[in-house]
């Protein structure tokens, strides 16, 4: 019950971080 939202939250945060990282690389390239 508590594990699934935690994993989903971590995956969402990872995805957002990855998108931000890609955007920063595109801006500074």
MARNURO-995298 format. One record per atom (N, C-alpha, C): residue in three letters; x, y, z; atom name; residue number from 1. Coordinates in Angstrom, 3 decimals. Atoms other than C-alpha are relative to their C-alpha. Example, Ala and Ser with C-alpha at 12.3 -4.5 7.8 and 13.67 -1.06 7.14 Angstrom:
REM MARNURO-995298
r rest ALA; x 0.890; y -1.190; z 0.000; atom N; nr 1 $
r rest ALA; x 12.300; y -4.500; z 7.800; atom CA; nr 1 $
r rest ALA; x 0.900; y 1.200; z 0.000; atom C; nr 1 $
r rest SER; x -0.820; y -1.190; z -0.060; atom N; nr 2 $
r rest SER; x 13.670; y -1.060; z 7.140; atom CA; nr 2 $
r rest SER; x -0.770; y 1.090; z 0.730; atom C; nr 2 $
This chain:
REM MARNURO-995298
r rest UNK; x 0.842; y -1.208; z 0.000; atom N; nr 1 $
r rest UNK; x 0.000; y 0.000; z 0.000; atom CA; nr 1 $
r rest UNK; x 0.873; y 1.253; z 0.000; atom C; nr 1 $
r rest UNK; x -0.835; y -1.205; z -0.105; atom N; nr 2 $
r rest UNK; x 2.780; y 2.447; z 0.910; atom CA; nr 2 $
r rest UNK; x 1.159; y -0.020; z -0.991; atom C; nr 2 $
r rest UNK; x -1.182; y 0.098; z 0.861; atom N; nr 3 $
r rest UNK; x 5.445; y 1.148; z -1.453; atom CA; nr 3 $
r rest UNK; x -0.266; y 0.559; z -1.394; atom C; nr 3 $
r rest UNK; x 0.290; y -0.403; z 1.386; atom N; nr 4 $
r rest UNK; x 3.693; y 1.825; z -4.773; atom CA; nr 4 $
r rest UNK; x 0.022; y 1.529; z -0.173; atom C; nr 4 $
r rest UNK; x -0.070; y -1.460; z 0.171; atom N; nr 5 $
r rest UNK; x 3.113; y 5.597; z -4.252; atom CA; nr 5 $
r rest UNK; x 1.423; y 0.524; z 0.168; atom C; nr 5 $
r rest UNK; x -1.379; y -0.445; z -0.213; atom N; nr 6 $
r rest UNK; x 6.697; y 5.935; z -2.996; atom CA; nr 6 $
r rest UNK; x 0.831; y -0.200; z -1.259; atom C; nr 6 $
r rest UNK; x -0.745; y 0.283; z 1.231; atom N; nr 7 $
r rest UNK; x 8.131; y 4.246; z -6.082; atom CA; nr 7 $
r rest UNK; x -0.470; y 0.906; z -1.128; atom C; nr 7 $
r rest UNK; x 0.538; y -0.867; z 1.051; atom N; nr 8 $
r rest UNK; x 5.802; y 6.222; z -8.353; atom CA; nr 8 $
r rest UNK; x 0.507; y 1.431; z 0.176; atom C; nr 8 $
r rest UNK; x -0.497; y -1.348; z -0.270; atom N; nr 9 $
r rest UNK; x 6.843; y 9.474; z -6.660; atom CA; nr 9 $
r rest UNK; x 1.464; y 0.130; z -0.371; atom C; nr 9 $
r rest UNK; x -1.425; y -0.044; z 0.333; atom N; nr 10 $
r rest UNK; x 10.529; y 8.637; z -7.033; atom CA; nr 10 $
r rest UNK; x 0.183; y 0.008; z -1.512; atom C; nr 10 $
r rest UNK; x -0.110; y 0.068; z 1.461; atom N; nr 11 $
r rest UNK; x 10.032; y 7.756; z -10.703; atom CA; nr 11 $
r rest UNK; x -0.399; y 1.330; z -0.612; atom C; nr 11 $
r rest UNK; x 0.446; y -1.292; z 0.522; atom N; nr 12 $
r rest UNK; x 8.126; y 11.004; z -11.291; atom CA; nr 12 $
r rest UNK; x 1.070; y 1.060; z 0.231; atom C; nr 12 $
r rest UNK; x -1.052; y -0.970; z -0.303; atom N; nr 13 $
r rest UNK; x 10.841; y 13.045; z -9.567; atom CA; nr 13 $
r rest UNK; x 1.204; y -0.226; z -0.905; atom C; nr 13 $
r rest UNK; x -1.123; y 0.315; z 0.872; atom N; nr 14 $
r rest UNK; x 13.500; y 11.230; z -11.594; atom CA; nr 14 $
r rest UNK; x -0.276; y 0.491; z -1.414; atom C; nr 14 $
r rest UNK; x 0.359; y -0.410; z 1.356; atom N; nr 15 $
r rest UNK; x 11.620; y 11.928; z -14.821; atom CA; nr 15 $
r rest UNK; x 0.064; y 1.521; z -0.125; atom C; nr 15 $
r rest UNK; x -0.046; y -1.462; z 0.024; atom N; nr 16 $
r rest UNK; x 11.221; y 15.619; z -13.947; atom CA; nr 16 $
r rest UNK; x 1.445; y 0.482; z 0.025; atom C; nr 16 $
r rest UNK; x -1.403; y -0.392; z -0.074; atom N; nr 17 $
r rest UNK; x 14.906; y 15.850; z -13.036; atom CA; nr 17 $
r rest UNK; x 0.677; y -0.238; z -1.339; atom C; nr 17 $
r rest UNK; x -0.609; y 0.308; z 1.296; atom N; nr 18 $
r rest UNK; x 15.848; y 14.183; z -16.321; atom CA; nr 18 $
r rest UNK; x -0.412; y 1.031; z -1.039; atom C; nr 18 $
r rest UNK; x 0.483; y -1.010; z 0.947; atom N; nr 19 $
r rest UNK; x 13.676; y 16.621; z -18.290; atom CA; nr 19 $
r rest UNK; x 0.716; y 1.329; z 0.244; atom C; nr 19 $
r rest UNK; x -0.700; y -1.244; z -0.313; atom N; nr 20 $
r rest UNK; x 15.220; y 19.581; z -16.455; atom CA; nr 20 $
r rest UNK; x 1.449; y -0.071; z -0.443; atom C; nr 20 $
r rest UNK; x -1.398; y 0.174; z 0.398; atom N; nr 21 $
r rest UNK; x 18.718; y 18.177; z -17.095; atom CA; nr 21 $
r rest UNK; x 0.149; y 0.150; z -1.512; atom C; nr 21 $
r rest UNK; x -0.063; y -0.082; z 1.464; atom N; nr 22 $
r rest UNK; x 18.008; y 17.789; z -20.822; atom CA; nr 22 $
r rest UNK; x -0.232; y 1.445; z -0.453; atom C; nr 22 $
r rest UNK; x 0.273; y -1.387; z 0.374; atom N; nr 23 $
r rest UNK; x 16.532; y 21.297; z -21.028; atom CA; nr 23 $
r rest UNK; x 1.221; y 0.870; z 0.254; atom C; nr 23 $
r rest UNK; x -1.195; y -0.791; z -0.313; atom N; nr 24 $
r rest UNK; x 19.619; y 22.757; z -19.321; atom CA; nr 24 $
r rest UNK; x 1.095; y -0.277; z -1.029; atom C; nr 24 $
r rest UNK; x -1.031; y 0.322; z 0.989; atom N; nr 25 $
r rest UNK; x 21.930; y 20.884; z -21.710; atom CA; nr 25 $
r rest UNK; x -0.324; y 0.634; z -1.343; atom C; nr 25 $
r rest UNK; x 0.376; y -0.601; z 1.279; atom N; nr 26 $
r rest UNK; x 19.937; y 22.120; z -24.710; atom CA; nr 26 $
r rest UNK; x 0.249; y 1.509; z 0.025; atom C; nr 26 $
r rest UNK; x -0.171; y -1.450; z -0.096; atom N; nr 27 $
r rest UNK; x 20.063; y 25.707; z -23.426; atom CA; nr 27 $
r rest UNK; x 1.472; y 0.369; z -0.056; atom C; nr 27 $
r rest UNK; x -1.409; y -0.372; z -0.116; atom N; nr 28 $
r rest UNK; x 23.804; y 25.683; z -22.699; atom CA; nr 28 $
r rest UNK; x 0.868; y -0.606; z -1.092; atom C; nr 28 $
r rest UNK; x -0.826; y 0.632; z 1.024; atom N; nr 29 $
r rest UNK; x 24.925; y 23.639; z -25.710; atom CA; nr 29 $
r rest UNK; x 0.400; y 1.012; z -1.071; atom C; nr 29 $
